[in-house]
Amino acid sequence: MGWLQRFLLPDKRMTVQELDLLADRAISGYPTASGVDVNDQTALSCMAVYAAVRLLSETIGSLPGHVMRQTDRGKEKALTHPLYSIIHEQPNPEMTAMEWREVAMCHLLLRGNHYSEKQYDQAGRLIALWPIHPDRVRIERSGAAAPLVYRITVPGGGEVRLGPDRMLHLRGLGSNGITGFSPIAVGRQALGLALAAQEYGARLFKNDTRPGGVLEHPNKLSDPAYARLKTSIEEQHQGVSNAHRMMILEEGMKWNKVGIDPDDAQFLESRKFSVVEVARLFNLPPHFLRDLERATFSNIEQQGIEFVVYTLRPWLVRFEQRLKLELLSPQDRVAHFIKFNVDGLLRGDIKTRYEAYQIAKQNGWINTDEIRELEDMNPLPGGEGQDYWQPMNLGVVGADPTPDPKPADQSLVEDSL
């Protein structure tokens, strides 16, 4: 099992001075000009952030991951490699491959880093990857050329130290080559504004007697009269169910509105803008967050391809290269690599796919069985789908397009004379 299941350390309490400042802020929250502190949990309460994190985590988590092997004829799945089942099926006894990748992507999207402990058997073979929450990890280096040391805080205040050979560290975009930026920290002002607008809207509907208004009385109210007036307003006019009810004022009282009307403050527009800002933060087209105000459906297929190429591909390359570097031995890296299959995301509609298959088959670089495999169909019986077609009107550049005539049988020529 991982360290959480087997640590036996003395109870060593870490002092406040030992904790990294950014890690503290990631837990307590980054202060913003809007007055709302932002951390990964509060950020997820913004529906645009939750939608972005869910979309990217579930999409990358659902992609098939394979250990591939280079061969003389190309590449193939290394089904018998010990790492294949960890990458493709089950990284540890408690998680599926999709669940592990979802957790890793959540950490990367919210904190910029993901950590998993590598567990080996007695023969030194990798048998499991156990995810660790980034809040529990600090990175140290004793010297310029010294290896990294990962200090992990465990429940009860103990500490485990792991070297780079025992830690899988996935990094997001960063500037030092060791750790990635926290997207929540980078976008804290935009997220703080979004959360403030969300809270303002909730309070608007909760306290909607007309926010920011003042009751003006020509004289001084007694304490009982003040209490009765306050109770009457709260019971009859506070909350969504009592919105826009008629208010009856007594003894010459007047209602003066001093708050800013939501329409005047462009409240709804600010919330729409927050969705666009979140889309920018996570490099997503706004329509992927269900903001369809400026969306068109004439080029939806091309937009899906752009999502794979410009949004998903950088993340997948990070996974592939880091998994290859840290999970495969130097000997295995010569002929093996990690690959995530995105073919399913790049597939167009059925008419477009079939037209592409037709062109590929007629030009001779794909056969019927390969097309059927792409469509999750079984091969044709008897090897009938293994043949490749060759266009009759094409040939090798520079070759004589007319075939050489066969020499006539000499005996037949002599008989004809």
N, C-alpha and C positions, 0 to 999 in steps of 0.2 A: 504494500500500500504506500501512499504518499506520506510526506512528513507529518501531515495533520493526524494521521492514524497511528504514528509510531514514535513521535518525539518524546524523549525522556530527558528533559533539561531542567536545571534549577530555575526557580522563579526569579528571573532578573527583570526588574522594572526599569524601563527606559525613561530617562529624564526628558523634560521638555526641550532642553538644549540639544539633545541628540536627534530630535526629530527634524526632518527636512521641512523648511518653511513652505515650499510648494505643496508637499504632501499634506501638511496641516491645512492649507487653504483648500486643497481638493476635498478634504473631509468637511471642514466648517463652512466653506464657501468663499468665492472670490468676491470682494466688494465691488459694487458698480455705482455709477453716477445716478442710476434710477432709485437707489436705496434698497434694492433687492440683492441679497447675496446669492451667488450662483455656484452650485456644485453639480456633480453628475446626477444626483437624485432629484434636485429641484429642476434641473434642465429637462429631465424626462417628463416632468409634469406639464411641460409645453408640448402640445400635441404635434406640432411640426417637427420638433426634435425627436419625439418618440417615433413618429412615422418614418423619419429619415434613418434612425438607428435600426428600426425593425426591418425596413426595406433592405438595407445593405447587409445586415446580419443574416437575415433569412435567405437572401439570394446567394451570398457566398457560402453560407452553411449548406445549402441544398445542392451545390455543384459537386459532381463526382470528382474525387481526388484519387490519382493513381500514381504508383511507382512505376516508371517506364524504364525500359532497357533498350539501348542502342544495339542493333543487329547489322549484319552485312547488307540486308535488304531494306533497312529502315529502322523502325522502332516497334516495340510491342509491350504489352502490359507484363510486368514482372510479378506474376501471380504467386510465385513461390517465395518471393523475397520476404524475410521476417517483418519488414516495415510495412508491407502492403496492407495487411489487415488493420494496422494502427491508423494509417492515413485514410483508408477507404471505408472502414467499418466501425472500429471501436478503439479509441485511443486509451481508454481505461475501463475497468469493469463496471463503472457506474454511469458512463456517458456514451452516446453514439457519436459518430464522426460529425454529424450535423450539429449536435448540441455543443460539442467542444468548439467547433468553428464559430458558432453563434456567440458563445461566451468570449472567445478571443476577439471577435470583431466588436462586441460591445465595449470591451476594455480599450481597444484601439480607437474607437470612435469617440469615447468619452474621456479617456485618459491619455491616449497617444502611445501606450505600451501594453503589451500582454506578456505574462510570465507563466510558464508551466514547468514544473519539476519533471526531470527525466528519471524514470525508474528503470533500473537494470536488474537482470537476474544474476545468479552466481557465476554464470559463464560470460558475463559482460555484455549480454544482448539487451537491447532496449525492449521493454515489454509494456510500458505505459507512460502517458503524459497526464500530469495532474495540474489543473489550472490553479493559479494563486492570484488573489485579488491584488491589484496594484497598490492599494493603500498599505499593504503589509510588507512592501518591498522597498529597500533602499539600496542604491548601488554605490560601491566604494572602490577606490584604487589606491594602493599604498605608494605607488611610484609611477613615473611616466611609462615605463615598460612593464609594469606589473600587471597580471591578469585582473579582470574585474571580479569583485566579490559581491554577492547578493545577500544582504542581511534581511531575513524574513522574521517578522514578529509573529509569534504564535499565541493562541489564547492563553491567558494567565500572565502574559508579560515576558515569557521566555523568548529565546531568539535562536534561529538556525542560520548558519552561514553556508552558502553553496557557491561553488566555483562555476565558471562558464561551462564546464563539462557536464554539470548536473542541471543546468538551467536552459530552457528554450526561451529566448527573449525576442519577441516580434516587435519591431519598432515602426511607428508612423513617421510622418514628415518631421524632421528635426534639423538642427544646425551643428551638432557636435558629433554625430555618428554613433552615439551611444544610446541616447534616449530620444523619444519623439515628443513633439509639442502636444500639450493637451488642447484639443479643439475647444473644449469648454472654457479654458483659460483664455485662449486667443479670441474667442467670440463672446466673452463675458458681457460686454456692454450691450451688444445686440440682443443677447439672450436675457439680460436683465430688463431691457426695455420690453421685450415680449412678455416676460413674466409679470412685470408691473402692469402692463395693459390688460393681461388676463385677470389679475387680481382686482384691478379697477372695475372691470366689467362685472365680475362676480359680486363685488360690494355694491355696485350700482343697482343690480337687481334685488339684492338682499335689503337694501336700505332705501328703496325707491319711494320716498314721499315727495321727492324732488331734492336731490343732493345739494348740500351747501346752502340751503335756504334759512331764513331768519323770520321768526314770528315777532312782530312788533306790537307791544301793548302800550296804550297811552298812559297807564298808571303802573304802580308796582303791584305785582301779584303776591298774595299771601302764600305761605308754604303749602297749605292744603290745596289751594287753587292751582299752584304750579305742578304739584304732584298729579292732580286730576287731569290737567291739560296734557302733561307728558304721557300719562298712561293712555289717554284717549287717542293721541296721535299714533303711538306705537301699535295699539291694538287695531285701529281702523285704517291706517295708511301705510304701515311698514310692510315690505315684502312684495314679491311679484303678484301674489293673489289679490292684493289690495291696491295695485297700481291704478292710477287715474280715477280713483274714487273722489267724489265731491267732498271738500273740506268745509265745515261750518265753523266760522270764527265768531266769538262772542266778545262783547264789551269793547267794541271798536278796534279789535286786533287786526293787523294787516300782515300779509305774507309778502316778504321781499326775497326774491331769488338772487343769490350772490354767487352761486356755483357756475361753472362753465358747462354749457350744454354739450353732451357727447358729440352731436353733429358739428357744433362750432369747433370743437377740438379735433375734428376728423378722427374720432376714435376708431371707427371701423376701418378707415384707410390705414391707420397705423398698425392694426392687427394684420391686415393683408400684407403690408410691407414686411412685417416680421417673418411671415412665411417665406418670402423671397430671400430675406437675409439668412434664414436657416438653410435654405436650398444652396445659397452661395457657400456657406460654411462647410457643407458636406459634399459640395461639387455635384449637385443634383439639378436637373431641369425642374422648374417649379411644378410642372404638371405631374411629376412623380409624387409630389406631396398633395395631390388632388387640388392644386390651384389651377383651374381650367379657364381662368378669365381671358388669357391671351393664347390659349392652346388651339392648334389646328390639327385636324386628323388626316390631312392630305398626305403628310409625310411621316406618319406614326412609325412605320417600319424603320425608316432612317434614324429617327430619334431613338428607337430601341437599340440600334447598332451603335450610335454615339454613346449611349449609356454604358454599353459593354466596353467600348474602346477607351473612353476618356474617364469613366468613373470606376468601373470594376477592374479593368486591366491593371492599373497601378497597384491596387490592393492584392490582386492575385499574384503578381510578380513578386511582391514582398513575401507572401506566403511561400511561394515555390522556391525562391532562392534561399530564404532563411531555413526552411525545412531541409533542403538539400545540404546546406552548409553544416547544419548542426546535428542532423539525425543520420546522415549517411557517412560511412567511413571514407577516408581518402581513397581507398581502393575501390569502393563502390561508386564513388563520384565519377570515376573515369567512364563508366558505361551506363550509369543509372541517373535518373533525375525525377523530380516531382512535377506533375502536370495536372491542372484542373481543366475539365472539359466544359467549354462554354458553347459547344455547338447547338445545344438546345435553345440557348438565348438568342442565337443569331439566325435561327430558322425563320423564314418568312411565311406568308400564307401558303396554302396548299398549291395554288396556281403558280406562284413564283418558284416554289421548290421544285415542282415537277418540270417546269420549263428549264430550270438550271440543271436538273438531272438529265434531261434530254440532250442538252448541249454537251454536257460532260461525257455522256455515253457515246454520242455520235462522233466526238473527237478522240475517243479511244483512251481516255485516262481514268475511266471508272467503269466497272462492269455491273451487271444486273444484281449480283449478290451483294456487292458493296452498297448499292442504292437501297436494297431491301434492308440491310443492316442499319443504315441511317434512319429508316422508317420503322425500326423495331420489328422487322419481319424476318421469318426464317429463310435460309437459302433455298433455291430451287432444288428439287431432287435430282440426283444423278450428276451433279456438277454442271447442269445446263446453264447456270448463271455465271460461270467462271470465265467465259470467253470475253475478250475485248474486241470491240469493233474498230475497223480502220477505214477512214474515208477513201474511196477509190480514186477520187480526183486530187489527192494529195500525195506528196512524196518527199524524199530527202532533198534538201536544197542542193542544187548542182548536179543531181543525178539525171540520167537520160530518162525522160518520161515514157518512152516507148520500149516495151519489152523486147529482148532479143528473140528472133524467130528460131524455132527448133529446126535443126538440120534435117533435110529430107532423107528417107531411107534410100541408099544407093541402088539397091536391087530394084526398087520400084521405079526409080528414074530410068534404069537401063531397060526394064521391061516395056516402058512406055515408048522407047525409041523404036 
